[in-house]
């Protein structure tokens, strides 16, 4: 008999003895019950949840600062690292492949460098982190207690107006694309410059832009409407056959920011079946902070300081000075305005849950891309405080699990199912799409052959003026254009 078993026996014997001969003095004064700390319900909910955040700008840190996600850095440097992820019980993150417009001429290259930086992190930490490309991948990583890394392109200009690049990005693992960033591109308007008369706008999206949405549906890449103009938003919803997401957008009713969503847009999201992931940035969730920080004179001072820094620190190779290099200036500037209370963030979640419905709200922090967060939220490690606050507001376990990740998982499954259906239909359909024509042109099919194929198969699209110009630019001759008009199948 080992010592442990001996001690247990002794304990049992003495307790039997005690039961038979209760101590006389303890008759009235009963021993206080052992108080074990009761796991509080909000903590239990948070720890059992599959938590998904759909927007963080950390890849710039990976690439431009050589930051390793395994390093534990102060929250003032960065909002995300593996330790903080564990503390916050974050299950999956969509790392933003954000291409700064300053990289004009090198958009795709910059996007690919950022994509590579995410894969490099996963390769360095295979025991704790894994790349994920589907809803099932996210669930599998969760079962294995690994953090799942996904990627979303922020800013449609990254595809350089080329459908083939869009497909290549899908093949590289990108699973959503924000149609625009703050800049209007060649095919979709942004909320960021919609008031600027010097920018050429499209009244929403061009035909090519709508084809981008269709091709994303077919690929299984989630259409992200954060940042886009209101017209682009409504058009994207009309065209998209799959639910869309706002990867990091809050409510305009509560905080009057043009890139936040109006109640009407929120209701449109309900009909679409999509999900709005609430952005945590102070200026998007708190009207007082927004007003204070949009003082034109203060903005002018900040912009001047950033411009001066850029001028004083040019890159020897001529590449643009990146956001990360000037983020310190921006953070210092933002700190002059008091941080809003956590309540402001919870109000946005609450409002979207009430207007769009509990099935249409989630979390899109914008960590590592914003200069101010509400009080108490210093990094991803503080996510449990959000669960705590929702629980205190009366949200049930089931509702909280939907907000933390369940809603997003549903949408991702639906996008994947739509993609499968569209790909199956395409195989059965004989008519050529505009895409097919462009592909043949790109592959240098000779003009006579092109006309033959168009006559033989028919086409499933209208030759709008924009498409006609596009094909003419690609040197398609008039005989093929005539054939397309005649071969339209209804
Ligand atoms: Zn953004």
Boltz pocket constraint, residues with backbone or C-beta under 6 A from the ligand:
constraints:
  - pocket:
      binder: B
      contacts: [[A, 154], [A, 227], [A, 248]]
      max_distance: 6.0
